[in-house]
């Protein structure tokens, strides 16, 4: 896969990575220590956690874009942070 651009609104500025395999660990490092809403935690781990990314790669191959929203906080006090990964064409 070619270079990708990845970021998390309000948490991590978008950056260009040589591949999805380089981007996912950086995204995961920004997410794993945050208080992600419990109901959402497993979904995020499956998408960008260690050893993951197959579904993300399929979306990038098909549409050039993968995105979801990270919900940080408790059920009543949370903030939404879109995670976006796109194929990058210099």
C-alpha positions in Angstrom: 0.0 0.0 0.0 1.1 3.5 -0.7 1.6 6.4 1.7 -1.2 7.3 4.0 -2.3 10.5 5.8 -3.7 9.9 9.3 -4.9 12.0 12.2 -7.2 12.3 15.1 -9.1 15.6 15.4 -8.2 17.4 18.6 -5.6 14.7 19.6 -3.1 14.2 16.8 -2.4 16.5 13.9 -2.6 14.7 10.5 0.7 13.3 9.3 1.9 11.4 6.3 3.3 7.9 6.9 5.0 5.7 4.3 2.4 3.0 4.8 -0.6 2.0 6.9 1.7 -0.3 8.9 3.6 2.8 10.1 0.5 4.9 10.8 -1.5 2.4 12.9 1.0 2.1 15.8 1.2 5.9 16.0 -2.6 6.2 16.1 -2.8 3.4 18.7 -0.2 5.1 20.9 -2.4 8.3 20.9 -5.5 6.3 21.7 -4.6 3.4 24.1 -4.1 5.5 27.2 -7.2 7.6 26.8 -10.4 6.9 28.6 -12.2 5.6 25.6 -15.9 4.9 26.2 -16.2 1.3 27.3 -18.7 0.3 24.7 -16.5 1.7 22.0 -13.1 0.5 23.3 -13.1 -3.0 21.6 -14.2 -1.6 18.3 -11.3 0.8 18.3 -8.8 -1.9 19.3 -10.0 -4.2 16.5 -9.6 -1.4 14.0 -6.2 0.2 14.9 -4.9 -1.9 17.8 -1.7 -4.1 17.6 -1.7 -6.5 14.8 -4.9 -5.1 13.2 -5.7 -3.0 10.2 -7.0 -5.5 7.7 -10.4 -3.8 7.5 -8.9 -0.4 7.3 -6.6 -1.6 4.5 -9.5 -3.0 2.5 -11.4 0.4 2.9 -8.3 2.3 1.7 -7.9 0.0 -1.3 -11.5 0.3 -2.2 -12.3 4.0 -1.5 -9.0 5.7 -0.4 -10.6 6.6 2.9 -11.3 5.1 6.3 -12.8 7.0 9.2 -14.5 6.6 12.5 -15.1 8.6 15.6 -13.3 8.1 18.8 -15.4 8.8 21.9 -13.3 9.7 24.9 -14.8 10.0 28.4 -17.8 8.6 30.3 -21.3 8.0 29.0 -22.5 11.4 30.2 -19.3 13.5 29.7 -17.5 12.7 26.5 -15.9 14.3 23.5 -15.9 13.1 19.9 -12.6 12.9 17.9 -12.8 11.8 14.3 -10.0 9.5 13.2 -9.3 9.7 9.5 -6.9 7.8 7.3 -6.6 8.5 3.6 -4.3 7.3 0.9 -1.9 10.1 0.2 -0.9 11.0 -3.3 1.9 13.6 -3.4 
